[in-house]
Amino acid sequence: MAAYARHMSARRVAAVAAALAALVLAAPAPADDWDSATDDDDDPAADNSLRHGSYEEHDLAAVSGVADQDWYRLAPFGLTSWELTIEATGDLDLASTDVQRLDQTGATVLQTAAVSSDVALLQYENTEPDLIQQRVRVQGAACGTACTDTDSYQIGLVNTTYGIPRFSNKGSRVTLVAMSSLRGVSTGCAGVNVHFVDAGGIGKGPLATETVDLGNGKSVVLDTSKIAGVENAKGSIIVTHTCGYGVLTGQGIQLEPAKGFSYATPMVPVAVP
């Protein structure tokens, strides 16, 4: 557990915090304006929506003698992946079941957070072609009705999707995809999804999806001309995963033996809001 705590802390500081700082975000607002608003955040109808780069401060101070809970809206676009991080302060002592991702109604739990020390983490993806509506709930603080506005947390969301702008297996062309993960920080990479999308976009779904294991520093090279559904196609590639922010690297390598040349296209982050 100590190693896991160090891993999560290092990733939080070096990855998520750096990513949010790079977006030149404003400082977090004082906690917690939502609880004093007419349109509050105490149930699934709350309209506080999190997007790529969101970074907010909230508290779980009791409201009129009742333990507080905070709700957020998520709307992950089709074929995207995400990382939500919560860093708690004060006497919250949040457990894994205190931070959950739920369906739109707030009735069905889809995922509970991984928690170590005062950091809670949700890594998730939408492998469907369409946008879906979901919720996040933060509740169950250890201080309960004794919580004050000093029992607070910071919540942030980043898009972890990657893309390769083009592939082509038309004519004599062949595209290889080479990917790898960072050793020691990629324990959640056993199921990385590589989606092949034609020029028409993701609306009708991917031509094919290949799932690969990139856990703990593994590498893979895919010959896309051998994958059913894309053996005679062209388009782009979208990579979704639950590895976490910034731990994958890769490229598409275009070969054209008939003309005797090749070139590489880097795999890059896709910052869908």
Secondary structure, DSSP 4 states (H G I P E B T S, - for coil): -HHHHHHHHHHIIIIIHHHHHHTTPPPPPPTTGGGGSSS-SSSTT---B--TT-EEEEE---BTTB---EEEEE-PPTTEEEEEEEEE-TT----GGGEEEEETTS-SEEEE-EEETTEEEEEEEE-SSS---EEEEE---TTGGG--TTSEEEEEEEE--EEEEEEE-STT-EEEEEEEE-TTS-TT-TTEEEEEEETT-STT--SEEEEE--GGG-EEEEEGGGSTTTTT-EEEEEEE-SS-TT-EEEEEEEEETTTTEEEEEE-EE----
